[in-house]
Amino acid sequence: MKGTLRTAVACLAAGALAGMLAAAPASSAWGAGVPAGQASYSLEDCFQAALKRSESLASQGEVVTQAEERFRQAIGSVLPSVVANGLFTWQNQSASNFSPSQQNTVKFTATQPLFQGLREYAALAETKDMLKSSKLAYQWAALQLWADTSQAFNLVLSQEKDLADLRNEDGLYLDRIRFLRGWLAIGRAQDTDVLSVQSAEAQVKAQMEQVKYQIASARQMLAFLTGLPAGVALDDTQSLPDPLPARQEYLASLDQRPDLKAARWNVEAAKQGVWVAWDQHLPTVSASADYYAQRPGIYSDINWDAALSVSMPLFMGGVIESQARTARSQARQAELALSQARRMDEQNLNDGYDKLRYDLTQQEALRQAADLAHKNYLAETRNFRRGLVTNLDVLQAMITDVTTQQALDTLRYAANTDYQSLRAQTGQGIQLPSIER
């Protein structure tokens, strides 16, 4: 029975750690963000390093750059343009005074759009809204990087604590073996008592090797995210809220999430896109002027000319109206995406809040269980010396003691991870990088 209990607990612990390892993100990252040679690194230090290391975040920064340039291009579409043109022609003979054999034309043309159906201003508003959306998407990507970094950070701490607990358990087994050998020498214990504890101690050593691999893998994950050496010391300065703020406080900040604000700006941009498409029905008016530095033939004395151009679409085969309907459909699609994102974010926040709340209540129950299990182990040890219980009773009490403490330690870091994930969902208290140029 005791072997079965020990195996079951080991499987549960290994499964929990394996699940955490599988959940650890594989975000890409470049560059270090904290001073080299620092003694230890807190979660905030690791996050600052990850901000400078992350390729995904840098890529999102390039999206912002592209949006800024599209906004500048939209501004340029309503400003005048000046173009220099040169045309140099040679023919084998002069046809007349009107057409000499060599004709050189050099001119400067200035064009100013006067009216483009107002779609140029709608396009300007659209690109401005998309720029705002891209900056908010950058901040949201940074929050996701916080969640990834905190998960990898706490995974390393959890597994290193698990290794320390296993070493402590191994020490208890070795002490028990020495004690039983002494009793075996005076005939108060059986050889099976020693063998059963030796078997359990060997299982712990095997478990320690497995956890060492998991630590190495988790540290490589953290190094990949942050760019820090895999063996750096981590400074666990995290603390859980006590008491946990009310759910409504988190829900109240939901609409300030960067991803939802970005989605709202996407809706506004899509609405401007409707005007960009529909305004093609309206006429366009532009003015242009040419200044000639050199002209051939009879036009040589004419230095400039000006023109006013008016264009009115009368029939375009239904293309413009089709484009307007497409734009209206895209605007409705953006509104649906915003609605879905809002509902999903609320669901995820509620789920994260409940998970953290039950982590905290379970942690308190496990703390009491660990205290009672340790007291029971000490009592069983005393009872064994008095001949009231068997060695297997002591062994089972020891296993319950150490595994309950291991479960408490594992839950502590799981609660830290869940809390940091909840913070990432709202952005509360997290210093985000500036995207202003």
N, C-alpha and C positions, 0 to 999 in steps of 0.2 A: 504493500500500500504506500509505503514511504517513497519507494522508487518511482511509483506512478505519480505521486504528488510532485516529487522533485522534477520529473520529466515534464509534467503538464505546465508547471510554473516556468520552467526554462523555455518551453515552446512559446508560451504567451509572451514572455519578455523578448525573445528573439523575434517573434512576429511583429510586436509593436515597434521595435527598432527598425526592422526591415521595412515596415510600412512608412515610417518617418523618412528613411533613406530614399525610398522610391518616390516619395512626395517632394523630396528636395529638388528645387528647380534647376534647370540647366541653362540659365540665362548667360548670354555671352558678355564679356567685359574686357576692357583694356585700361592700363595705367594705374599707378599707385596714388592714393590721396591722403596719406598720413606720413609723418616724418619717419625716415628710415632709422632703424635702430631703436625704435620705441620699445620700452620694456614690456608693455602689455596693451591690448587693444580692446576697447569697449565696443558694444554694438554700434554706437554712433561713429566711432573711428572706422569700423569696417564698412559702414554705409558710405561715409565720405570717400573711402578708397574705391568702393564699387561704383560710385557716381562717375569717377574719372576713368574707370576701367571698362565700363559697360559699352559694348558696341551697339546694343539695342537702343540705349539712351542716346548715344551719339548719332545713330541713324535717325531717331525722332527729331533730334536737333537739326539735322539736314532738311527734314520735312518743313520745319519752321523757316529755315533759310529760303527754301523754294517758295513758300507762301508769301514771304516778305517780297521776294522778287516779282511774283505775280501781281502783288499789290502795286509795286512801283510801275510795272508794265501797264496796269489799268490807269494809273495817273498819267502816264505818258500818252495814252490814247486820246486824251482831251487837250493836250498841249500842242502847240504848232511844231511843224517839222521843217527843216531846212536841208535841201539837197543840192549838191553841186553836180552839174552834168557837162560833159564835153563830147562833142561829135566832130571828128576830123575825117573828111572825105576827099579822095583824089580820083580824078578821071582822066582819060588819055588826052582829051582836048576840051577846050571851052566851047559849050554849045552856044552861048550868047552872053551878053553882059549880065543877064539874070542868073546864069548858071556857069560860074567860072570853073576852071579845071580843079582848083583847090578851094574847098569850102570848110571853114572852121567855125564851129559854134561852141561857145562857152557861156553857160548861164547858171544862175543860182535861183532855185525855186523854193518858195515858202508856201506852206499849206496850213490852213487853220480850219479844223472842223468847227462849224457853227452850231449845227443841230443834227443829232443822230437818233432822233426819236427818244431821247433821254435814256437809251439803253446803256450809253457809256457811263452814266452816273449809277445806274443799277448794277452794272458790272463792277464799278469801283466799290460799291457797298458790299457786293457779294464777296469779292476778294478780301476785303477788310474783315468780314465775318469769318471767312475761312482762316485768316491769319490768327484771329483770336482763338478759334477752335484748335488750331495746331499747337499754340502755346499751352493751352490747357491739356491737350493730349500729352505734351512733353512732361508736364507736372504729374499726370496720372501714371505715366511710364516710370517716373522716379518713385512714386508711391509703391508701385508693384515691385520695384527693385528693393525697396525697404522690406517688403514682406518676404521676398526671396532671401535677402541677406539675413534677416532675423531667423528664418527657418533653418538656414545652414548653420548659423551661429549657435542656436540653441540645440541643434542636433549634435554638434561637436561636444558641447558642455554636457548634454544628457548622457552621451555614450562614455565620456571620460568619467563621469560620476558613477555610471554603471560599472565601469572597470574598477574604480576604487571600492565600490560595494562588494564586488566579487573578490577582490584581494582581501578585504576584511573577512568575508565569509571563508575564504581559504585559510586565513589565519585561525579562525575559530575551529575549523576542522582539524588543523594541525595540533592545536592545543588539546583538542578532544582526543586525538590519537595518542598523544604523549600521556595524557591522563589515564586512558584505558590500558595502555601498555603497562603502566605502573600497577594498575589493579589486576591485570592479567598475571603479572609476576607473583602476586600474593594470592592468586586464586579467587579473586572477587569478581572477575570478568571473564567472559569467554572469548575465544579467538574470533568468533563470528561478530562480536561487538566491534572489534578493531577493524575487521574486514569491511563491514557495512559502512563505517565512517570513511575508510580509505577509498572505497568505491565512490562515495559521494564527493570526496575531495578531488578525485581524478576527473569527475564530470565538471566540477567547477573550473579546473585548469583548462579543460577543453573549451569551456564557454568563454574563458578569458581570451583565448587565442582568437575565437570568432569575433569578440568585441574589439580586439586590437585591430583586426582588419576593417571593421566597420568605422572605427575612429579614423584610420588612415584614409578611407574612402571619403568620409565626411569632411575631413580637413582638406583633401584635394578639391572637393566641391567648393568649400569656402575660399580656398586660394584661387580657384578659377573665377569666382565672382568678384573678388577684391583685388587680386594681383599681389596679395601679401604672401610671404613664405608660408608653406604649409605647416611649419612647426611653431608659429608664433604663439605666445601666451595670450590667453583671452581673459579679459577682466569682466566678470559677471556683476554688473552694477544695476541689473534690471530689478524692478519692483512692481508688484501687482497692486492695483487700486484697492484701497480698503477704507470705506466700503466701495463696492462696484457702483458707479453712477447709474442712475435710472435709465432704462431703455430709451425713454423719450428724449433724453439729452443727445443720444447718438442719432436717433431718427431726425431730430431737429436740424442736425448738421448735414443731413443727407443731400439736400439740394445744393450744398456748397461743394460737393465732390467735383473734382476737375473733369471727370469723364462725363458727368451729367451736364455740367456747364458747357462743355465742348459740344455735346449733342444738341443743346439748345441753340448754340451758334450755328450748327449745321442746318438746323431748321430755318433760321433766319436767312442764311446764305441761299438755301434752296428756294425760298420765297422770292428773293431778289432775282434768282435765275428765271423765274416765271416772267418777270418784267423784261429781263434781257431778251427772252424769246419773243414775247408778244409785241414789244416795241419795234420789231422789224417791220410791222405793218405801217409805221409812220415814215414820212419823208426824211431824207438826209440833205443837209445843206453844208457846203464847205466853200471857203474862199482860198484862192491861190494867186500868187504873184511871181513873175519871172523878172530877174535882172540879168541883162546880157552883157557880158564883158567883151564878147566878140561875136559878130554875126556876118554871114557872107552876103554878097550881092546887094540887091536893092533894099534889104532889111538892115543894112549896116548902121543906118542912122537911128534905128528904133532901139532904144536901150531897155525898155521895160514894157510889160503888159500885165494885166490882171484879169481874173475870171471868177465868176460866181457859178458854182455847180449845184443844181438841184436834181434829186433823184427820188421818184415816188414809185414804190412797187404797186402795180395794178393787179397782176395775176402771177402767182408763183407756183401754180399747180398744187396748192394746198400744203406746201412744205412748211410755211411759216406757222400756220395754225397747228399742224402736226407737232412741230417743235414746241409750241406753247403747251399743248396737251401733255407732251412728254415731260416738260418742266413741272407742270402742275402735279403729275403723277409722282415725280421725284420728290416734290415738296411733301406730299402726303406720306410717301415712304419714309422720309426723314422724321416726320412727326410720329409715325408708328415705331420707328427705331428708338426715338426718345422715350415713348411710353413703355416699350418693352424694357429698355435699360433701367428706367426708374423702378419698375416693378421687380426686376431681377436684383437690382442693387438693394432694395428694401428687404427682399427675401434673404439675400446673402448676409446682410447686416443683422437681421433677426436671428439667423442661424448661427452666425459668429458670436452674437451676444449670448444666446442660449448655451452654446458650447463652453464659453468662458465661465458663465454662471455655474454650470454643473461641474466644471473643472474645480472651481473654488469650493463648492459644497462637498465634492468628492475628496478634495484634498484635506478638508477638515476631518472628514470621517476616517480617511486613511491615516491621518496623524494620530488620531485616537487609537486606531487599530494597531499601528506600529508600536505605540507606547504599551498597550496591553500585551502584544505579542512578545515584547522584550521582557516585560515583567513575568510573563508565563515561562519564558525560557529560563530565566534566573531561578524561578520557583522549581521547575522541573530538574534543574541541575542540583539544587539543594536536596530535592526529594530522592534523586538517584543516589546521592551520598548516604542517605538514610535507608536505602534499600526499598523505597516505596514505589518506584517506577523502574521500568527497564531502560536500557540504552536506546532502544528504538523510540521510546517516548521522548527522550531528550533530543534525539536526532530530529524527530518531526517538529518539536518545539523550536529547535534552532533554525530549521528550514523555513518555518512560518515566520520567524522573527526577521531573518535576512531578506526573504522575498517580499515581505510587506514593506520593509524599508526601501527596497529597490523600487517597488511600485510607487511609493510616495515620491522618491527622487525623480523617477521618470515622469510622473504626473506634474511635478513642479515645472519642469522645462517644457512640457506640452502646454501647460497653462500660460507660460511666458510666450510661447510661439503664438498661441491663440490670441493673447492680448495684443501682441504686436501686429498681428493680422487685422484685428479689429481697429487698431489705430490707423493702419494703412487704408482701411476702407473709408475713414473719415478725414484722415490727414491731420488729426489733432496732435499738436506738440511735435510734429516732425518738420525739421528745417529742410525745405526744398530748395534746389538750386534755382537761381534767377535765369530767365531766358531772354531778358531784355538785351538788346544789342546796343 
